[in-house]
């Protein structure tokens, strides 16, 4: 459930924020009851959350920016108690993508990056340390 931009569950708040690097996020979640590991995942799969083992897997071939976004996304699945991978159009997946975008993108920083780079979405995403997908998801939340 979501109220005023805050996610409410019986689980602890996520100790991460948009200013953190992937490494800082990994260090910040050490005390949480979820394990994060890297692996070589099947092509097209960047990360996944296995609820039965409380494990998040992230493809080790990704850039640190992509790992940061995937970790945030999968932590949101964990925090909501989602039970497994689902397709990109599922309600759970759309929620995780929307919340990831809102957590990682600051509207004021986005506005500044848009002024700096005009319509160069790759440069805007790079400036904000997010993937193109997260940037597109955030922009979609503005029009939905």
Steps between C-alpha positions, in 0.01 A plus 500: 500500500621849426412816692632845419796354317593270791484126475340338803570142598609318812855491363757766591546809286764458233821672617583622149451827316566653159835649599656158565723304267447129448778423748351730763160335452651155543670610825182668628286186468738258673275475805181426305362145493566466126815379327636668188728306269634537150487232235500461128128501424329387179513756220241771546468448877675772697385393843243302693368449850447149635251529787539137609866563589481877553775551239550769240718407203652769278677429174869564562554617140297819553644846548497641852221736396287209379582297813390796714166520320445122505586478870247772581235331285553156656513644854156647436375156395648360822352778713153438358528125549464425130547129445665462162590630160215616287462652157571867434131587479395345832364725772789410735761574236344832404489598869867410553605691188298808593630504858859441387477800270354723771759387754800554271403816312468840664265729302726805546809308384305368202388851404860624516627206293227561241611863471863392464444222245176598322355179352814285540338237723816290529696798639214585737490143632880498533493830692239358740688167537201297381428276203301615202220268617478671840498841333224388262302354791528829688390702198207263460389567860476869409256431217297222666 
